[in-house]
Amino acid sequence: HKDSFSGVILDQLGFSRPESQNVNDFAEMGVTKERIPAMDGDILFYFTYETGDGEASKLEKEWINDPLFKSLNVAKQGKVYKVSDTIWNTAGGVLAAHLMLDDIEKYFLQQQ
């Protein structure tokens, strides 16, 4: 979501989204695999909110291994990064923002 904790920080850092993703409800609940092609970009950060029953992790693996996902340019270039749901989504606050910046720095340094 563009208006989420991580979305606001990425926007403030100057990250831009592809036009098709530049809306507040791009990552709405209940999205289907048919929307996978719209997820393409230069870099893809994602997190999985696990509730303890393993279902979210199972679904994550299913989506990451889907042929549509593997056909994304960002996936082919190896620029898909799993990040912590706690840091990027549920925590909020100054400490989480600093940890998020640490993640971003780490991933960009890997690209050099």
N, C-alpha and C positions, 0 to 999 in steps of 0.2 A: 504494500500500500504506500502510495506517495505521501499520505498524511500520517504515517506511523512514526514511531520513534526513530527507527533507522532511516526511513524515507526522508524525514526532515533533515537529519544529519547529512545524508548523502547529497541532498539538494543544497544545503548550506556549504558543503565542500566543493560544489560546482559540478557534481556528476549530473549528466543529463540522461534521459531515457529516450529510447526510440519513440517516435510519435505515437505508435499504436499502444504503448505502455504508459504514456504520459497523462494518465487519468487516475483519480483517487481510488476507484474500485477495480483496478486491473486484476488484483489477486484475490478476488472475492471468494467466499466459501463456496464449495460445490463445483469448482471449475473442473471441466472434463479434459481428457487427453487431447481432444480435438483442438484445444487452445494452445498446445505445446508449441507449434510453430511461431506463435506470437511472443514467445518468451525469449527469442533470440536477441542477442546484443553483443557488445564487446566483452563484457564480463557478466557473470551471473553469480550472485550471492544467494544462497538459500539456507533455510533452517527448517527443522522438523520439530513440531511441538508434540512430544511424547507424553502420553497420559499414564504410562506404566503398564499397559497391556501388550505393548509391542506392535500394535496395529499401525501406528504412524510410521515406525521404522520399516515395517513390511511394505507399506504403501510407497514410502520414499524409494526403496529399492526397485519396486515395480516401475515407478515413473522414470527413475534414472536409467534403467535398463531398457526402456521402451524404444523401439526403432525411431519413432518421431523425435524423442529427446536426443538420441545419439546422432541424429541427422542435423541437429542445430550446429551452426558454424561455431558458436561459443564452446560447445562440447567437443567438436572436432579439434579445436585449438587448445583444448585442455584448460580453459579458463572458467570452469565451474567450481565454485568454492562453497563447501558446507561451512556454515558459521553457527555459533551457539545461539539457540533460541533464547536462552536466558539473557545474554548480552544484547543481542540485536532486536529482541522483540518484547520480552516480558519485564525486564528489570527497569529500564529507564534511569534517568539521573546522570549525574556527572561522572561517577565511576564507570558506569556502563558505557557512556560516551567515550571515555578514554580507552577502555578496553576495545571498543569497536574501532577506534582510530588505530590502535595497535594491530588489530587484524588486517585492516586495510593496508597499512604500511607493510606488513609481512607479505601479503599477497602481491603487492606491487614490486617489492624487492625481489620476489621469486621470478618475476617476469624479465628482469634485467640479465 
